[in-house]
Amino acid sequence: MKIEQYKFDGEGMSKVYANDEWMVGIKNWKNANDIAGFTNLEKHNKTDELFVLLDGKCALVYATEEDGQFVFEKIHMEKNKVYNIPRGLWHNTITQKNTKLVLMEAADTSMGNSEVMELTKEQINEIKSIL
């Protein structure tokens, strides 16, 4: 038996480890997570998702619905803290170049049990204004 090591330095996200119960990924900056490039939020309907900021800067943007309207909020992540995104919460990570995150979620999390919401230009501008 030996200790395994995993690394990902490319752009975007890569699952670096998975077993039958959970998955660990490394998520690096990519244009779709940059303040100039994001266009959507996602939610996972069956599982929470955990993030840890290792390097760089990241804002967790999330939305709740109140009276049929989306209310957008953000948390500026701090390095080495664990952030739990509860299942069913619309969210996205807005990062800057050289940002590196670790994410953990249930191994069976997929687009089959998740949703993506494309944002309107007005919603994108509203999110940008709170960042």
Secondary structure, 3 states (H helix, E strand, C coil): CCCCCCCCCCCCEEEEEECCCEEEEEEECCHHHECCCCCEEEEECCCCEEEEEEECCEEEEEEEEECCEEEEEEEECCECCEEEECCCCEEEEEECCCCEEEEEEECCCCHHHEEEEECCHHHHHHHHHHC
